[in-house]
Amino acid sequence: MCKDVVENIMDYIDKELDMETLRELEKHTGECPECKAFVDTYRRMLDVTGKLKERPSVTPEIRNRLKTLLKSKIDPC
């Protein structure tokens, strides 16, 4: 999984990225099957657990802890 995808996963899923970063990530996930699978799996996990942005159960602390965990698992592309 690539560093940029992991670092921006929450903002990507929440559609809060600037247009340039969004285009770069979408291009990358279109070319990198591992990152595409990661984004798709992450999105499904959020749907299944009911922790979408609109729900107050995902606090900034939880988001930061998850981001830290994901960053610790990065293998550079």
C-alpha positions as CSV (number, residue, x, y, z in Angstrom):
1,M,0.0,0.0,0.0
2,C,1.3,3.4,-0.9
3,K,2.1,6.2,1.6
4,D,0.0,8.9,-0.1
5,V,-3.1,6.8,-0.1
6,V,-2.8,5.9,3.5
7,E,-2.1,9.5,4.6
8,N,-5.1,10.8,2.7
9,I,-7.6,7.9,3.1
10,M,-9.9,9.6,5.5
11,D,-10.1,12.8,3.5
12,Y,-10.4,10.8,0.2
13,I,-13.4,8.8,1.6
14,D,-14.9,11.9,3.0
15,K,-14.4,13.8,-0.3
16,E,-12.5,16.6,1.5
17,L,-9.3,16.6,-0.7
18,D,-8.3,19.5,-2.9
19,M,-8.9,18.8,-6.6
20,E,-5.2,18.2,-7.4
21,T,-4.7,15.7,-4.7
22,L,-8.0,14.0,-5.5
23,R,-7.0,13.6,-9.2
24,E,-3.6,12.2,-8.2
25,L,-5.1,9.7,-5.8
26,E,-7.8,8.6,-8.3
27,K,-5.1,8.2,-11.0
28,H,-2.9,6.2,-8.6
29,T,-5.7,3.9,-7.4
30,G,-6.6,3.3,-11.0
31,E,-3.1,2.1,-11.7
32,C,-2.3,0.4,-8.4
33,P,-4.5,-2.7,-7.7
34,E,-3.3,-2.9,-4.1
35,C,-4.3,0.7,-3.2
36,K,-7.6,0.3,-5.1
37,A,-8.4,-2.8,-3.0
38,F,-7.3,-0.9,0.2
39,V,-9.6,2.0,-0.5
40,D,-12.5,-0.2,-1.5
41,T,-12.1,-2.4,1.6
42,Y,-11.7,0.6,3.8
43,R,-14.9,2.2,2.4
44,R,-16.8,-1.1,2.9
45,M,-15.5,-1.4,6.5
46,L,-16.9,2.1,7.2
47,D,-20.2,1.2,5.7
48,V,-20.5,-2.0,7.6
49,T,-19.6,-0.6,10.9
50,G,-21.8,2.4,10.5
51,K,-19.0,4.9,11.2
52,L,-19.4,7.2,8.3
53,K,-18.6,10.9,8.7
54,E,-22.2,11.9,9.3
55,R,-22.2,9.7,12.4
56,P,-20.9,11.3,15.5
57,S,-19.3,8.0,16.7
58,V,-16.1,8.7,14.6
59,T,-14.4,11.2,16.7
60,P,-11.2,13.1,15.6
61,E,-9.3,11.0,18.1
62,I,-10.5,7.7,16.5
63,R,-9.7,9.1,13.1
64,N,-6.2,10.1,14.2
65,R,-5.5,6.7,15.9
66,L,-6.7,4.9,12.8
67,K,-4.5,7.1,10.5
68,T,-1.5,6.4,12.8
69,L,-2.1,2.7,12.6
70,L,-2.4,2.7,8.9
71,K,0.8,4.7,8.5
72,S,2.7,2.2,10.5
73,K,1.7,-0.5,8.0
74,I,3.0,1.3,4.9
75,D,5.3,-0.4,2.4
76,P,6.7,2.1,0.0
77,C,5.7,1.6,-3.7
